[in-house]
Amino acid sequence: MNDLNNVYQSTQVDYEDDGGEEMELASPGKRIAAYLINYVINLVAAVPFIIGIYQAYSGYILAASSGASDVTPEISGTSLGMMGLGSVLMLAYYVVQAVLMSKTGQSLGKRIMKIKVVNEDGDNPGFAGTVAMREIVPNLVLGVVGLIPFLGAIAQFGFWVACLVMLFLVDRDRRTLQDMIAKTYVVDAE
């Protein structure tokens, strides 16, 4: 029976600095759903940019595939406008996300899923904890590593697989690599 009790791990985090208050760790399903919501919103914001790129290069690709040798892409005002709109929408999305995460510890996806990021004391980690350490630093490292042919793709894939596996490790408080870098937890919001 003791072995069975040892298998169960609490999904609560105890904060000693605040009188022993406990917060429930966010489930892997909620965290994955929040990530996917953010991803879809980002993709929707990028649609005009993608359309603009397609418009700019579709004629070039067709001409090049027909055997023309001196074809250059023609970027129209419409394609430039779409790329500009997409850029503005993506920038607006990133700014809104950064402000929300800094003020509340929640991205749009986390807010919808009713979870939030807290530091080791149970407080909002602010810009440094939620944006800089959890988002910017890992993405900069992955971006630089991604420049290395083949090895970069393996490293990026490995990073995301490791994070996915870590979501299910209750004995490690479901902390992903970003959580460990920023010294944060993701918990259910009240």
N, C-alpha and C positions, 0 to 999 in steps of 0.2 A: 504494500500500500504506500509506503514511503517513496518508492520509486515512481509510482504514479503521481504523487504530489510534487515530486521534483521535476517532472516533465512539464507541468503547468507553470507558466511564467506569467506574472502580472503584466497587464497592458497599461498600467498606470505609471506615471512619473511622479515622484515625490520631490517637492521643492522644500528644502530645509530652511531657506531664508525667509519663507513667508508663513511660518507657523505650521509646516507639515502638510499644506494643501496638496492634494493630488489631482492631476489632470489625466484624462484618458488619452492614450496615444491614438492617433488617427489610423484607421484600418488601411491596409494596402489597397483595397478597392477604392476607397475615397481618394487616396493620394494619386492613384493611376488615373481615375476619372478626372480629377482636377488638372493633371498634366495634359490629358487629352483635350479637355475643354480649352485650355490655354493654347494648345497647338492648333485646334480648329479655328479659334478666333484669329490667331496670327496668320494662318493660311488664308482666311477670308480677307484679311487686310492686305495680303500680298497679291490677291487675284488681279487687280488692275495692273500691277507691275508685271506680272507674268504675261498678261494679255498684251501689254505694250512691247515686251521683248519678243513675243510671238509675232506680232504685227511687223516689227522691225526686221525680223530675220526670215519670215516665211517666204517672201519673194526671193531673197538671196538663196535660200535652200532649194527652192524649186528651180531657179535658173542654174544653179551649180549642178543639180542632179540631172539636168537636161544636156549637160556637156558644155555649157558656156565657160570660157576660160577667164575672162576678165570681168567677172561680176562682183560688184561691191554692194553691201547692204545699204538700202535707202531708208533712213529713219524719217518718218513723216511727223508732222505736228501732232497727229492723233496718237501715234505710238509714244512720242515724247510726253504728251499730256497724260496718257495712261500710266507711264512709268513714274511721272511726277506725282500723280494722285496716289499710286500705290506706295511710293516712298513716304508721302505725308501720312497716309493711313498707318503704315507700319511704325513710323516714328511716334505718332500719337498713341498707338497701342503700347509701345515700350514705355513712354512717359507715364501714361495712366497706370500701367503695371508697377513701375518703380515707385510712384507716389503712394499707391494703395499698399504695396508691400512695406514701404517705409513707415507709413502711419499705422497700419493695422496688423501687419504680419500676414496679410492675405493677398494673393493674386485674385484675378477675376474667377478663375477656376476654383481656387481654395474657398473663396467667399460663397460660391454656388454650392460647393460640397460641405460647407460649414466646418472647415478646418483652418488652422492657423499655425504660423511658425512662432515659437517662443525660444528664448535663450535658456541657459541652464538654471536661471533663477525664476523662470516662468514669466518673464516680462517680454515685451516686444523688443526684438533685437535692433530695430531701426534700419536705416539705410545700409549701414556697414554689415549687419548680420544677414539681412534678407536679400539685399540686392548685390552688394559688392562681393561678399564672400560666398554666397550660395549660387549666384547667377553669373556674374561677370568673371570672377577668377576661374571657375571650372570651364566656362565657354572659351575664355582666352587660351587656356592651356590646351583644350581640345582643338581649337582652331589652329594653333601653332603645330601641334602634333599631327593634325590632319594634312599638313603640307608635305609630310613625308610619304612618298608613294608606298602603297600597299600597307606598310607598317602603321601609318596613320589611321587607315580605315579599320584595321584590326584593333588598335588601341581605343578608338572611339566606340566601336561595337562592344568591346570588353568593358568599357566604363559604364555604358548603359545597362548591360547585362548584370554587372556587379551591383549597380544601384537597384535594379529590379529584384535581385535575389535578397539584398539587404532589407528591403521592405518587409520581408516575411520573417526576419530574424528577431523574434520578440526578446530573446535574451540580450540582444544588442540594442534594445529600445527602438527597433525599426528605423534606425538612423542610416541614411544613405551617405555616400562620400561627401556630398555637399553639406549635409548636417554635421558631419565630423569636422570638416574644414571650418565651418562657421560656428561650431559648438552650439547647435540648435536642435530642437525637437519639433515634430509636427504633431499637434494635438487637436482633439475635437474642440471647436469653438463653442462657447456657451450661448 
